[in-house]
Amino acid sequence: MRSQNGTAERRGTGSTRSTGAGTGQADHAGHAGHATDASDTRATRGAADAGKPGSHSTLGIGIGWRPEIADAVESLPGIDWVEAVAENLCPGHLPDSLLRLRARGVTVVPHGVSLGLGGAGRPDPKRLADLAERAEALDSPLVTEHIAFVRAGGALTASVSLEAGHLLPVPRTRDALRVLCENVRIAQESLPVPLAVENIAALINWPDKELTEGQFLAELVERTGVRLLIDVANLHTNHVNRGEDPATALDRLPVEAIAYVHVAGGVERDGVWHDTHAHPVSAPVLDVLAELRARVSPPGVLLERDDNFPPTAELAAELDMIRATLREPGWGSSQGASRGTGPESRTTAAREGAVAAPTAATPAPESEPAPAPAPECVTEGTDRARERLALAQTALLSALVAGTPAPEGFDSRRLGVQSRALAAKRAEVVAKVAPELPRILGDGYRAAYLAYAKSRPMHAGYRRDALDFAEHLLIADRPEDPEARRELTQWWRDRSGPRPPRRAARIARAARTVLVGR
């Protein structure tokens, strides 16, 4: 167990922007070099940041701010801070609700979802600049992102770019760690405040892992000084879906580096836990929070809810459960998140027994990887590691969104579950981005979109995807109802310019020919 008195490293507030985002910037040569550099950084910047707002223990209890529950968030008692999705904010036109919260002294933290720090490519300078702008507009003490990849393909693989529209896990290999460390350093130098990165939930396992999740995160912190956003719901998700014991992961974590903690709800279907953020927080997730609390008092804990929003009273009750868990350090302190000795833990263990045991649907608990020899890439630049990672991530994402064969070593059944989940999420987000489409298509929208998504990956975000879906339907002379087809054509034309889709253009030319012939 790590000391609870350790101090979290905090990045300085210098505004130097990296020029390495588009270059072949080399990594440090050797693992020891990383540790030394990180220690020097911590010693210098830690002193400069001491006592600044949000430096380690000033966040408290918070909730994810969403427009749908803005009024509820403002009315909830005891809210010390909120987190807002960075990509949904415009710095020059911040929502009135966030402005009122800030005026009351409530801290606002921007939470990014699109950087793809775990991807093979270097972080996009424009996305980094946007995240920095939001942090400055909100006067935030830190910003957060995810240890995930969200896109693949492109220049590194000389193939078309693919967008997942979702956070996907990175392989726990030395290559992936090497690339992630450099990407985190680039982001740190581009941001005006400290960066914290979040562990994600996953349905699938990469084969041939070289590190456990705890080891992977511990090395990331050691080599970069980055802070951690630990999502206990994601630890539970990975327990059910990938056989990873949350207590074992927590034992490996540098808990003193935790910036804050996420708590969220989900649901289990057919032995697979879906991290929906649309269901109440469950007892097993609170057990993991208690397990973490037994090791460290987290600087902040935040309730996330992204959909199916309940009444204000239910949100308040969930926050009270979180507070109660944090006041009970004995919960889960003896044997692990789902193996505690209290009555609630025994109930949880009984309820989870069917899914915690190794089955065809649930993998066996992860074993500790053997110590890896000094990796070859220690003596080379990061570029070759990026190329290898790019090929692997592109093959996986192509299987998930374009229907190509599953890469060797992956569970094809689990890939199918993930693929369907990605398509369903795309359908839901497109319906929100372009609400006219489900209105025009009626009950047939979802089936039509899922059929389209099976072999047509997203290349440039959800708005472009909505336009491509509409064009796909029009080329196929759909929808069948002429009035709906005319309305869809007009919707597409209003957003894409005067030229209609290709098939519609041919029909228009044919109609003009007939008219001229007469």
Secondary structure, 3 states (H helix, E strand, C coil): CCCCCCCCCCCCCCCCCCCHHHCCCCCCCCHHHHHHHHHHHHHHHHHHHCCCCCCCCCCEEEEECCHHHHHHHHHCCCCCEEEEEHHHCCHHHCCHHHHHHHHCCCEEEEECCCCCCCCCCCCCHHHHHHHHHHHHHHCCCCEEEECCEEEEEEHHHCEEEEEEEEEECCCCCHHHHHHHHHHHHHHHHHCCCCEEEECCCCCCCCCCCCCCHHHHHHHHHHHHCCEEEEEHHHHHHHHHHHCCCHHHHHHHCCHHHEEEEEECCCEEECCEEECCCCCCCCHHHHHHHHHHHCCCCCCEEEECCCCCCCCHHHHHHHHHHHHHHHCCCCCCCCCCCCCCCCHHHHHHHHHHHHHHCCCCCCCCCCCCCCCCCCCHHHHCCCHHHHHHHHHHHHHHHHHHHCCCCCCCCCCHHHHHHHHHHHHHHHHHHHHHHCCHHHHHHHHHHHHHHHHHHCCCCECCCHHHHHHHHHHHHHHCCCCCCHHHHHHHHHHHHHHHCCCCCHHHHHHHHHHHHHHHHC
